Amino acid sequence: MMNILNIALKELFGMFIDDGALALLALLLIAAVAVLVKFAHVDALLVAVLFLLACLLILAESLARAARRKFQRR
């Protein structure tokens, strides 16, 4: 019974979040940007540029990880 419940929870999680590391990094990035804007009083344009670059870096890392997994299966 626990195995079925475990599989069901993984499938439910997978429907919304396919890549857990990507989701976690995105949440951490959003938190870091919020801290920079709220407490460090960093210029909004600089934060926007840093946010864009960090998003691209996170997506590139996720793509590289997915490609490694795909080619390791073959």
Secondary structure, 3 states (H helix, E strand, C coil): CHHHHHHHHHHHHHHHCCCHHHHHHHHHHHHHHHHHHHCCCCCHHHHHHHHHHHHHHHHHHHHHHHHHHHHHHC
